[in-house]
Amino acid sequence: MSIASEAEKISSFNSLELIANQIVEGFISGMHKSPFHGFSAEFAEHKLYNVGESTRHIDWKLFAKTDRLYTKCFEEETNMRCHIIIDNSASMHYPVLNKEQRFYESKIGFSVLAAAVMMSLLKKQRDAVGLSVFSDSYEYYAPEKGSDRHHRMLLNTMEKVLQDNNTKAKTDTVTYLHQIAQKIHRRSMIVLFTDMFQEEEEERLFAALQHLKHNKHKVVLFHVIDKETEAQFDFANSPKKFIDVESGEQVSLYASNVKEEYEKEQTKYFKRLSLICAQNQIKYVPVSVSDNFENIMVTYLVERQNFG
């Protein structure tokens, strides 16, 4: 289920919620014999109740009809809490899209739709979700709740993030990750969407990521990039002017002259980032704007099952 294959089906929708739900429903219908028992909010099957088991999932309506005790297998009634964090700095609004491209082909668009997809999954599981948006300021915060009204408010906020086109804001990741960590008191799954292009020293940045782990939170870092240009530095072999969207610094060069060294340094940085996350028990998931959303959904389901 790639973005391209879904595009024709969802292109007529303007609502972020509708698009997210369409992607999730397509994913669910394709799961069939899923290993993720407990994913569906509905039961998968009945089994005879055994003495000593919890009575929590007994189907009393079926008992009234059959006079036998059955339990609903895999019905989820959890109240997991999830806090989604979106980096809304100028670098996340790359690449600049033309009129033919869809909003999720930029890093911020991909992140917002991925977050909306995850929220749709959370809603199906009756889990509570909160949201933080930051750039050079702490733009938005909402604590974890599970009501329909709350979900609608978060979706409206993310739609505004897309509409505002925040192309001049720098990133103060360290400051706001620390502030977010201090706000989340009850154990939660924390999901961060960012391109990890920060001016901060790596040690300070990694310390802020580690702070998110306090109170035994489970942390998932979705490292969002445009793989073709930002990892592989794949540009036409002609003079190009490269502009730092956050600092305004400019440099003119032939991409082919620095491509090999650029790729080497980026690979080293990504590996270092992955290692630091592994050492701190942070789930590191690199994703590109050209990817589909299945990786996002499978990661969520696996981490949710391991949340306990």
N, C-alpha and C positions, 0 to 999 in steps of 0.2 A: 504494500500500500504506500506508494510514493506520493509526494506532494503533487507531482505532475499528473498522476492518475486520478487524484482527487479533485484537481483544479476545475475540470469541466463540471463536476457535480456541485461544487460549492461557489462557482464564480458569480452566480446570481444573488448570493446572499451578501448583505452588508453588515449583518450582526455578527460580532465576534463570538457570541454564545452559539449561534446557529452553526457557524463554521466549525467550532470546537466540537460540538455535539455530533456533527456529521462525521468528523474524523474518528471520534471515539466509537460511534456506532459501527463504522466500517471495520475498525480494529476488533471490536467484540465479536462481530459476526464472522470474522475470519479466524478466531481463536479455536473454535470447534473443541477438540480434545485438549483443553488447556491444562498445563501443569499448575496454574494459579488458582487452586481451590480457595474459595473465599472471595474471589474477585467480584462475582455477581452479587447484587443486593437480593437476588431471588435464590431460593434453594435449588440445589442441583438434583437431589433425589431424596427419598425417604429410606430410613433403615429402622429396624426394630429397636425399641428402647431396651437397653440392658440395665438391670438393677445396679445402682451405685453410680451411674452416669449423672451428669448434671441434667436437671429438668428444664433448663433454659430454652432448649429448642424443640420441646415436645409440641407436636401439631395437635392441639386440643380439638380443632374442628374435625380432623380425621378420626380422632379418638371417639368423638360423639357419633360418628357414622359406623365405625368398625368395632368399637369397644376394645381396641388394641392400641397400645402406646407406640407411636412412631416419632422419631426425631427428624428434623430437617437438617440434612447434611450441608455443610459449608455455608450456611446463612451467616452473614456477617452483621454483627450489631456492635461494632467497636466505636470508640470515640477518639480515634487517633487525631492528633493535632498536627497541622502542617502550616509552616510559614514560608511563603514564597517571596524571594527578594529579587528585584529587577534593577540592574544597572542601567540608568537612563542618560549616561554621559554622551558627549558628542560622538565619540568613536563607535558607540553602539548604533548610530544612525548611518553607518556605512554598510554596504555601498549605497550611493545616491541612486535612487531608482528612476527609471523613465516611466512614461505613461503606460507602456505595455506590460510592465512588470507588476507583480502583485506585492502587497505590503509585506508578506512574510519572506521576501527575498532579501530583506535587509536584516542585520543582526537584531535590531530592536523589534522588528515585526515578527521575526522567527521566535524570539524570546517571549513576546506577548502572547502569540498564538499557542506556543508550547505550554505556557503557564495556564492559559484558558483551557487547553486540553487536559492538563493535570487537574484543574479545578473541576472539570466535568467528571473525571474519575473519582475525585474526592467526594463530590456530591452524591454519586451513585453508591458510594460506600458509607454515606452518612457520616463523613469525617468533617472536622472543623478546619477551616482554612483562614489564614491571615495574609496580609500583603504589606511589603515595604518597597518603596521606590526611592532611589537616591541618585544623585549626580554630584554637583558641588554643593548641594543642600539635601536635607532629608525631606524629600518632596511629599511623601505620603506614608502613613502608617495606619493599619487597621488590625486589631487583635483577631485571634482565631475564633470564628463562629461558624455555625452550620446552617443558618436559616437561608431561605430562598432570597429574602430581601438583602441579606449580607452578600450573597454571591452576586446578585445583580449590581450592588454598589461597587464591588471589586471589578467586575467586568466593565462597568462604565468608566472607572478610573483608568483601566488599561486601554480602553478605546481613546481616552483623552491623551494618554501618553503617545499614541500613534499620531493623533491629530496635531499635537503641539509641536512636533518635529524639533526636538530640543538639540539643535545642531551646534550650539556655542558653549554648552556647559562642560566644564572640566570634570575630573573625577576625584573625589575625596573618599576613596573606598575604605581606607583604614579607619577614619573617624566614624563613618556611619555603620560599618560592620560592628564596631565596638558598641555603638549606641543601640543597634538592633539586638545584639546579644544581651544587653542589660534589660531590654524590655520583655524578653521571652522567658518567663519564670517556670512555667510548667513544661515537662519533657515533651519535645516536639520533633518532627522531621523538618529540617530547615533546608530549603532548596534555593540555590543561588544561580541566577543567570547573569553572566558577565563575560566580557572578552579578555579580561585579565590584562588589559593594556593600561597599566597605572604608572604614574611617575614615582610612586612611593618605593622606598627601598624594599627589597624582597623580604627581608627579615621582619619588618614591620607589618607587611601584608600577610605573611604567613602567621604571624602572631594574632592578627585580627581574625583570620580563618579559624585558628585554634580556639579563640575566645567563643566562637559560635558553638563549640563542642561542650561548653560548660553546662551543668545540670543534665549531663548525659544525653544531650540532643544528638540525633542522627543528622549528619550534614551531607548533602549531595551538591556538588559543584558541577554545573553544566557550563563548560568552557566553550562559548559560542564564537566562532570565527567564520570568515569567508575563506575557505581552504585554498581556493585557486589563487587568490591574490595575497592573502595575509600569511599563509604558510608556505606556499610554493613560489610566491613572487612571480606569477605567470603573467607577464605583460608583453605587448608587442615590442619588437626590437627597434624602437625609435626613441628619440629624446623625450623624456617625460619630466614633468614638474610634480614632485610629491609634496603635499602640504599636510602638516600635522593639524588635524581638525581641532585639537584642544589647545595647542600652544601657538599655532599660526606659523611655526617655523617651516621653511621651504628648502628643498634641495632639488636640483635638476641633474639628471643622469640617465644613462642607458641602463635599463633594468638588467639586461644580460650581463653587464659588467660586474654586478654585485649579487646576482641570483644565487650562485653556488654558496658564497659566504653567508648570505642572508638565510638561506635554507638551513645551513649548518647551525647557525646561532639560534634560529627559531626551534629547531629540533631539540637542541640542548636545553632551551628554556622550558619547552613542553615536557620533556622527560624529567627535569628538575621539579617542575610543578607537580607532576604525577607522583613522583617519589615522596615529596613533602606531604602530599595529601594521604598517601598510603601510610606513612609513618604516623600521621595524626588520626588515622581511621576516618578519613573523609573520602566519600565516594567521588572519584574524579571521572567525569564523562565528557570527553571532547566531542563537540558536535559542530557541523558546518551548516550554513544556511541552505546548502543544496541537499542536505539530508532529509529523510522522511521523519515522521514523528514516532515511529514504532520504537525506536531506541529510547525515547523519552518515556513512553508508556511502560515498556518492559522494565526499565530501570526503576520506575516508581513502584511497580507491582512487586518486584523482587525486594526492594528496600522496605516496602511496607510489610511484607511477610516476615522480614528479619527485624522488625521494629521492637518486638516484645522483649 
